[in-house]
Amino acid sequence: MHDFGDEKVVSILTAIRQANENSCQKTVTVFIVEFIILDDGAVRNWQSIAFDMLMTSVIEDGKERSQQEHQQLLQQAGFHFKQLYPVQAPSSIIEAEWNKH
């Protein structure tokens, strides 16, 4: 997702949700593995900040996002942010879900 601007990310996530509208599953879960700029300002997250600077200089709409920015994009696409898993690597994992009514 870090290769795309916000509008394209929402479009991708919306397409995933729409592709699952006819599924017999009541809940659709997505996992996003990305560099996340963590809100706690921890030094352990320096790679995400450095990679954000690289992305903005190399790819037109590329950028790393904070947890809050990911939550907003997921919400716009109809998903509910469930949990962030900061792992011992530059990337973290976001779990989000969409519940069919």
C-alpha positions as CSV (number, residue, x, y, z in Angstrom):
1,M,0.0,0.0,0.0
2,H,2.9,2.3,0.5
3,D,3.4,2.7,-3.2
4,F,0.0,4.4,-3.6
5,G,-1.7,7.6,-2.6
6,D,-4.6,7.5,-0.2
7,E,-7.3,7.5,-2.9
8,K,-5.8,4.4,-4.6
9,V,-5.4,2.6,-1.3
10,V,-9.1,3.2,-0.5
11,S,-9.9,1.9,-4.0
12,I,-7.9,-1.2,-3.5
13,L,-9.4,-2.0,-0.1
14,T,-12.9,-1.2,-1.4
15,A,-12.3,-3.7,-4.3
16,I,-11.3,-6.4,-1.8
17,R,-14.4,-5.8,0.3
18,Q,-16.7,-5.8,-2.8
19,A,-15.1,-9.0,-4.1
20,N,-16.2,-10.7,-0.9
21,E,-19.7,-9.3,-0.7
22,N,-21.1,-12.6,-2.1
23,S,-19.0,-14.8,0.1
24,C,-20.8,-17.1,2.6
25,Q,-18.4,-15.8,5.3
26,K,-20.0,-13.4,7.7
27,T,-16.6,-11.7,8.5
28,V,-13.8,-10.9,6.0
29,T,-10.4,-10.4,7.6
30,V,-7.5,-8.7,5.9
31,F,-3.9,-8.5,7.0
32,I,-1.7,-5.7,5.8
33,V,2.0,-6.0,6.2
34,E,3.6,-2.6,6.0
35,F,6.2,-0.3,7.5
36,I,4.1,1.6,10.1
37,I,5.2,4.8,11.7
38,L,4.4,4.0,15.3
39,D,2.7,6.7,17.4
40,D,4.9,6.1,20.4
41,G,8.0,7.7,18.7
42,A,10.1,4.7,19.7
43,V,13.6,4.6,18.3
44,R,13.0,0.9,17.3
45,N,10.8,2.4,14.5
46,W,13.5,4.4,12.8
47,Q,13.4,2.2,9.7
48,S,9.8,3.2,9.0
49,I,10.6,6.9,9.2
50,A,13.7,6.5,7.1
51,F,11.8,4.4,4.5
52,D,9.1,7.1,4.5
53,M,11.7,9.7,3.4
54,L,12.9,7.3,0.7
55,M,9.3,6.6,-0.6
56,T,8.4,10.2,-0.8
57,S,11.5,11.0,-2.9
58,V,11.3,8.0,-5.2
59,I,7.6,7.3,-5.8
60,E,5.2,10.1,-6.6
61,D,2.4,9.2,-4.2
62,G,4.5,6.7,-2.1
63,K,4.7,7.1,1.7
64,E,4.6,5.2,4.9
65,R,1.6,5.8,7.1
66,S,0.9,5.9,10.8
67,Q,-1.5,3.6,12.5
68,Q,-4.1,6.4,12.6
69,E,-3.7,7.0,8.8
70,H,-4.2,3.3,8.1
71,Q,-7.3,3.3,10.3
72,Q,-8.8,6.2,8.4
73,L,-8.2,4.5,5.0
74,L,-9.6,1.2,6.2
75,Q,-12.7,3.0,7.6
76,Q,-13.3,4.8,4.2
77,A,-13.2,1.4,2.5
78,G,-15.7,-0.1,4.9
79,F,-13.3,-2.1,7.1
80,H,-12.9,-1.9,10.9
81,F,-9.4,-1.7,12.2
82,K,-9.0,-4.6,14.7
83,Q,-5.4,-4.7,15.9
84,L,-1.8,-3.7,15.1
85,Y,0.9,-6.3,15.6
86,P,4.3,-4.5,15.8
87,V,6.7,-7.3,15.2
88,Q,10.5,-7.4,15.6
89,A,11.1,-6.3,12.0
90,P,10.7,-3.0,10.2
91,S,7.3,-4.0,9.1
92,S,4.2,-4.4,11.3
93,I,1.0,-6.2,10.7
94,I,-2.5,-4.6,10.7
95,E,-5.5,-6.8,11.1
96,A,-8.8,-5.4,9.9
97,E,-12.2,-6.9,9.2
98,W,-15.5,-6.3,7.4
99,N,-18.6,-7.7,8.9
100,K,-21.5,-8.4,6.5
101,H,-24.8,-7.3,7.8
